[in-house]
Amino acid sequence: MIEVYTDGASRGNPGLSGAGIFIKAGKHNYEYSFPLGNLSNHEAEFHAVIKALDVCKEIFPSEILSFRSDSRTVVDIIENGFTRNNTFLPLLEKVRKDASTFPYFFMKWIPEKQNKHADRLARAAINMNE
């Protein structure tokens, strides 16, 4: 099982944003920072999940994925498979489509203090926008 920690961050809301991804795969750790341009914080959180799924498709295409995020909004929407928010709906659909290619995908909410690696990577990604 692959543990994937994701975080999105924005400087302003909306503002310059970044996605941070920290992956634990056995004895190996992987770190990614992706600049995202101008987004709201919640949009950045969704894009972090989408970017992480892209990375996993490349490196771990047939693995069981355990995603963790400190965004209750994103975790709840993905777990419930539903949102009325027109901005989040296409992002949810993308997550569902991409996640369906894996044998098993689940998402869990974690406190911010357990997501420090991904948070650091997301903040570094903001600076890549500049």
JOKA-V106448 format. One record per helix or strand of 3 or more residues. SS is the DSSP state (H for helix, E for strand). FROM is the first residue (numbers start at 0). LEN is the number of residues. Records with the same first field share a line. If there is no record, write none. Layout:
SS = FROM-LEN  FROM-LEN
This chain:
E = 1-11  14-11  27-12  63-6  103-6
H = 40-19  71-9  85-14  111-3  115-13
